[in-house]
Amino acid sequence: MYNHPNLSGRVAVVTGGGGVLCGGFSLALAEQGAKIAVLDLNLAAAQVVADKITGKGGTAIAVACNVLDKASLEEARARVNEILGPCEILINGAGGNHPSGTTSKEALEPADLEEAVEGVTTFFDLDPVGIQKVFNLNFLGTLLPTQVFARDLAMAKNPAIVMISSMNAIRPLTKIPAYSAAKAAVSNFTQFMAVHFAPVGIRVNAIAPGFFSTAQNKALLWNDDGSPTPRTGKILAATPMHRFGLPEELTGALLFLCDEGYSSFVTGSMIAVDGGFSAYSGV
């Protein structure tokens, strides 16, 4: 379906590579002949993705890595360089949300100001530590890998960094203020890096996925019996295509941004892959 010979033989580092979406990114790049370093805090998950790639005749290694620990990232870089060679493509995919940065209700109600209710987290109950955890994972979890791998990228021919932002960066969703703010920071950081790295030839762009049903957001989207939650109903009503995206529907944008044959003059951009969510006013 895709033909990107420019990517063949290049070393691609994918953080969060053991997850559903970033695992798909790893497989898609491998199918174009890239050599993949699947980085993830969960080594077993990374190994599953690496094994899929090698099972199809591709080249991949799984590397345990904490994107919030610079020493861990330096160790990962050393392993990647030793086995595959210096990084030429960096996919900053590690991220996620946490319940400690989430409110129970979509909006504050007058009754919430009168007395605390057990099991209900209002805006005023949000834990600063939890907020910091979410922000760090999404923002520092892109800054630190970039600091470590961009030194190699700056020496590569036609290097590219692809950030994974979100629709939350454009329109903050209810109940998840920490995640929305963090992804907005990722989008802003994408533009900063595009300017900062332009003199050394590194293109930096972002993909902003709309709504995809993954293991991470399963509890928000589906009831235990498999029926859709009210939140799912709202999401699909606000998505003109009236469905969730499929992981493979991110592939075209990914390969476009990585391949200078298609995007050599594209940097500092964010591509929405959202079924029209960002275009719909609700009316």
Secondary structure, 3 states (H helix, E strand, C coil): CCCCHHHCCCEEEEECCCCHHHHHHHHHHHHCCCEEEEEECCHHHHHHHHHHHHHCCCEEEEEECCCCCHHHHHHHHHHHHHHCCCCCEEEECCCCCCHHHCCCCCCCCHHHHCCCCCCCCCHHHCCHHHHHHHHHHHHHHHHHHHHHHHHHHCCCCCCEEEEECCHHHCCCCCCCHHHHHHHHHHHHHHHHHHHHHHHHCCEEEEEEECCECCCCCHHHHECCCCCECHHHHHHHHCCCCCCCECHHHHHHHHHHHHCHHHHCCCCCCEEEECCCHHHCCCC
